[in-house]
Amino acid sequence: MTYTLTGVNTGETGLDEVVITDDLSQVLPYAKFNDDVVVKVGDHVVAAPILDGTELTWTGSLAEGATVTITYSVTVNADAAGETLANVATTSATPPGGQTITPPPSETEHSVLTPLAITGGQLAPWILVLSVLLLISGGALMLLRRRTKTA
């Protein structure tokens, strides 16, 4: 599963410190973090965030109108069927000499579906082998019967 976090500086000044924190405490018990984080500010790749326990945190600055995009993935555990993966991203930003801005958190939930039952997909190779053996056996029996009739 791939997550993408996007932050945009919509203000009229640069932001000296932007902190984006993604709380993965309701994701990581059911999935493995793949350690494949890519962070871009505009088109430039910048330093990746730090995963500390279950919190993924990126700190950087954003110029006026700039966008930061954080992309990472997790692999859902095979035994997570029926669980809900929920994460909450929070952000704070500080303009030069200003007061810290804290927008509302962003939340997402993903239900892990129960896998479909196997209904014969694994039987197909055995059926093919069995069919061929039956055909060969049937042919052999026909040959033996014809030989006994002609003798």
Beta strands, then each sheet from edge to edge (+ up, - down):
strand 1: 2-8
strand 2: 15-26
strand 3: 31-33
strand 4: 38-41
strand 5: 44-46
strand 6: 50-52
strand 7: 55-62
strand 8: 67-76
strand 9: 84-94
strand 10: 106-111
sheet 1: 1+ 8- 3+
sheet 2: 1+ 8- 4+ 5-
sheet 3: 6+ 7- 2+ 9- 10+
end
